Every structure is written in structure tokens, then in C-alpha cells.
Amino acid sequence: MELINLPRLRHKELQSVAENALRIGASIIEVQPALTKVNTQLEAFKQGMLKEQASAADKSELDKQRDRLLSGFMQNLKAEKFFPHQDQDVVEVLDQVDQVTRKHGPRMTKLSYSEETSAIDNLLSELGKIDTEVLNTSITRWIPLIQSTNNDFKAANSSFISDRAKATNRDSASDLAPLLHESIEGLLTLLFAHTKITATEPILKAYRELEILIKSHS
């Protein structure tokens, strides 16, 4: 047997190797101090992962949702503008809605999160000043949906900022990865030493499993 060389691993791989190493070595009394160190570093590393992931999963999904609603609204508006309405009042209101929508930009969905939020707020504010009673629901039905989703996005953004603020006191996973890597190497070195010193079957079996595990990530 040769000493296992632990390659540089991506964060998810490093976490997986550490978790499996703890499982494989759990019954080996001789390496318990090294396992304790790996476990301590792993827990800190996972907290660091949470910091880096204090992420915008909710924000991203809500942004996609409001983008779809905005696109649907604009396409519906475009279709109504093409339709040969006989009621001049309807034509005039559609023109007003179209002018407001164009003012705030048909490329609204390409803006940054904060810019798009403000643009939607401004759009909704100006649309609210238009008497759309003469229009059928195919246009107006989009407006409350857009407003609701934009409000949900703002709430998610506030939560995201709060979570990020709470996470600032933690080291990031990138900072902690070298320490976790080092602790796993320490476990491998100690276990390798015991394959030469005591060479019991549980130790040899655990080392072979770790060797297979590490090679699967090489």
C-alpha cells in the first residue's frame, strides 16, 4: 500500500470525501483524534458553504416569474394594438397603456434586479393613473400579478440581504477548504501509518475503501 494522495477537489467533492471518510473511519479507534479534527473542519466548512449559498435562489425564481409576466403583458398589449377595435375609447386607452409601457422600456427584463424593480414600480404607478375600465380583462389581468410578484421579489431581496448580513461573521468555504483538505490528509497519513504498524483487517479495509473513494475523484 502507498500513501493516498488527496487531489485538489471542488467544494462539493471535498465535502463528500470528508463525509465518506468520517463514515469509513468511524469504527477505527486508532484514528479517532484525526476523525474529530476532520469533523470539526467539515462542520465549519459547511457553515462556510451556507455563507456562499446565502443565495438568491428565491430571488432568481421570482425574477424569472416577473419577467414571464411582463413578457406576457407586453405580448398581450401588442396583440390588442393589432386588433381592429371599433370602439375608439378602447383604442385611446390602449395607446395610453402602450405609451407608458414604452416609456419604461420594453427591455425592462434585461435590467439589473434593482433597476427592474424600480422600473416595474414606476410602470405600475403610471398604469394606475389610467382608467382601463373599457378594456377587457386580457390586458388588465396581468397588472395585479406583476405587482404581486414584484412585491414578493422585494420581500425576498430584503430576506437575502438580512441572511448575507448574518453570514458575514462566518469564514467562507473557500477560506476553510484548505483546512478541511489538510485534516483529511492528516487522517489518511495516520491511517496509512497504522496499516504498517497494526495492520488489522478493519484498518486495512478502511484504507482500501478510502483509496477507492479518493481515486473516484481523481
C-alpha positions in Angstrom: 0.0 0.0 0.0 1.1 3.5 -0.7 0.2 6.8 0.9 -3.0 8.1 -0.7 -2.5 11.5 -2.4 -5.5 13.7 -1.9 -6.0 15.8 -5.1 -7.4 19.3 -5.1 -11.2 19.0 -5.1 -14.1 21.2 -5.8 -16.1 22.2 -2.8 -18.9 19.7 -3.2 -16.4 16.9 -3.8 -14.3 17.9 -0.8 -17.4 17.8 1.4 -18.4 14.4 0.0 -14.9 13.0 0.6 -14.9 14.3 4.2 -18.3 12.9 5.0 -17.4 9.5 3.5 -14.1 9.5 5.3 -15.9 10.0 8.6 -18.2 7.1 7.8 -15.5 4.8 6.7 -13.2 5.5 9.7 -15.9 5.7 12.3 -15.1 2.3 13.9 -11.3 2.7 13.8 -10.3 3.6 17.3 -6.7 4.4 16.4 -7.7 7.3 14.2 -10.4 8.9 16.3 -8.4 12.1 17.0 -7.9 12.6 13.3 -11.6 11.9 12.6 -12.5 14.5 15.3 -10.4 17.1 13.5 -12.0 16.3 10.1 -15.4 16.5 11.6 -14.7 19.9 13.2 -13.3 21.3 10.0 -16.2 19.8 8.0 -18.8 21.5 10.2 -17.1 24.8 9.8 -16.7 24.2 6.1 -20.5 23.5 5.7 -21.3 26.8 7.5 -19.0 28.5 5.1 -20.8 26.9 2.2 -24.1 28.3 3.6 -22.5 31.7 3.6 -21.6 31.4 -0.1 -25.0 30.0 -0.8 -26.9 32.7 1.3 -28.1 32.9 -2.1 -30.6 34.3 -4.3 -32.5 31.1 -5.1 -35.8 32.7 -4.2 -34.8 36.0 -5.8 -33.8 34.3 -9.0 -37.0 32.3 -9.3 -39.2 35.3 -8.5 -37.3 37.4 -11.1 -37.9 34.8 -13.7 -41.6 34.8 -12.8 -42.0 38.5 -13.0 -40.1 38.5 -16.3 -42.5 36.0 -17.7 -45.5 38.1 -16.5 -44.0 41.2 -18.0 -43.4 39.5 -21.3 -47.0 38.1 -21.3 -48.4 41.6 -20.6 -46.4 43.2 -23.4 -47.2 40.5 -25.9 -50.9 40.7 -25.0 -50.7 44.5 -25.3 -49.1 44.2 -28.7 -51.8 41.8 -29.9 -54.6 44.1 -28.7 -52.9 47.0 -30.5 -53.0 45.0 -33.8 -56.7 44.0 -33.2 -59.1 46.2 -35.2 -61.1 47.6 -32.3 -64.2 49.5 -33.3 -64.6 51.3 -30.0 -62.4 54.5 -30.2 -62.3 54.7 -26.4 -60.6 51.3 -26.3 -58.1 52.4 -28.9 -57.2 55.5 -27.0 -56.7 53.7 -23.7 -54.6 51.1 -25.4 -52.5 53.9 -26.8 -52.0 55.3 -23.3 -51.0 52.0 -21.9 -48.6 51.4 -24.8 -47.0 54.8 -24.3 -46.5 54.2 -20.6 -45.1 50.8 -21.3 -42.7 52.1 -23.9 -41.6 54.9 -21.6 -40.4 52.4 -19.0 -38.7 50.2 -21.6 -39.7 47.0 -23.4 -36.3 45.7 -22.4 -37.2 46.0 -18.7 -36.4 42.3 -18.1 -32.8 42.9 -19.2 -32.1 45.4 -16.3 -30.4 44.6 -13.1 -32.5 43.3 -10.2 -32.8 46.7 -8.5 -33.3 48.6 -11.7 -36.0 46.3 -12.9 -37.8 46.5 -9.5 -37.8 50.3 -9.7 -38.9 50.2 -13.4 -41.8 47.9 -12.6 -42.9 50.1 -9.6 -42.9 53.2 -11.9 -44.7 51.3 -14.7 -47.4 50.2 -12.3 -47.7 53.6 -10.7 -48.4 55.2 -14.1 -50.7 52.5 -15.3 -52.7 53.0 -12.1 -53.5 56.5 -13.3 -55.1 55.3 -16.5 -58.8 54.5 -16.5 -58.7 51.0 -18.0 -62.3 50.1 -17.3 -63.1 50.0 -21.1 -60.5 47.3 -21.6 -61.3 43.6 -21.4 -59.5 41.6 -18.7 -57.0 40.1 -21.2 -54.8 43.2 -20.6 -55.7 44.3 -17.0 -55.5 40.8 -15.6 -51.7 40.9 -15.9 -51.2 44.0 -13.7 -52.1 42.6 -10.2 -50.0 39.5 -11.0 -47.0 41.7 -11.9 -47.5 43.8 -8.8 -47.8 40.8 -6.5 -44.7 39.1 -7.9 -42.7 42.3 -7.8 -43.7 42.8 -4.1 -42.7 39.1 -3.4 -39.3 39.8 -5.1 -38.7 42.9 -2.8 -39.5 40.8 0.2 -37.1 38.0 -0.9 -34.4 40.6 -1.6 -34.8 42.0 1.9 -34.5 38.5 3.3 -31.4 37.8 1.2 -29.7 41.0 2.4 -30.5 40.0 6.0 -29.2 36.5 5.5 -26.0 37.8 4.0 -25.5 40.2 6.9 -25.8 37.3 9.4 -23.3 35.3 7.3 -20.6 37.9 7.3 -19.2 36.7 10.6 -18.5 33.3 9.1 -15.4 32.4 7.1 -16.3 31.4 3.6 -16.0 27.8 2.3 -13.1 29.0 0.1 -11.2 30.2 3.2 -11.9 26.9 5.0 -11.3 24.4 2.2 -7.5 24.2 2.7 -8.0 23.4 6.4 -10.5 20.7 5.7 -8.2 19.3 3.0 -5.3 19.3 5.4 -7.4 17.5 8.1 -8.3 14.7 5.6 -4.7 14.4 4.6 -3.8 14.0 8.3 -6.4 11.2 8.6 -5.0 9.5 5.5 -1.4 9.7 6.8 -2.4 8.4 10.3 -4.4 5.5 8.9 -1.6 4.7 6.4 0.8 4.5 9.4 -1.5 2.1 11.1 -1.6 -0.1 8.0 2.1 -0.6 8.6 2.1 -0.8 12.4 -1.0 -2.7 13.5 -2.4 -3.8 10.1 -5.6 -5.1 11.4 -8.3 -6.1 9.0 -10.6 -3.2 9.8 -7.8 -0.8 9.3 -6.7 -2.4 6.0 -10.4 -2.5 4.8 -11.0 1.2 5.7 -7.8 2.3 4.0 -8.7 0.3 0.8 -12.2 2.0 0.8 -10.6 5.4 1.2 -8.2 4.7 -1.6 -11.1 3.8 -3.9 -13.1 6.8 -2.7 -10.2 9.2 -3.4 -9.4 7.7 -6.8 -13.0 8.1 -7.9 -12.5 11.9 -7.5 -9.1 12.0 -9.3 
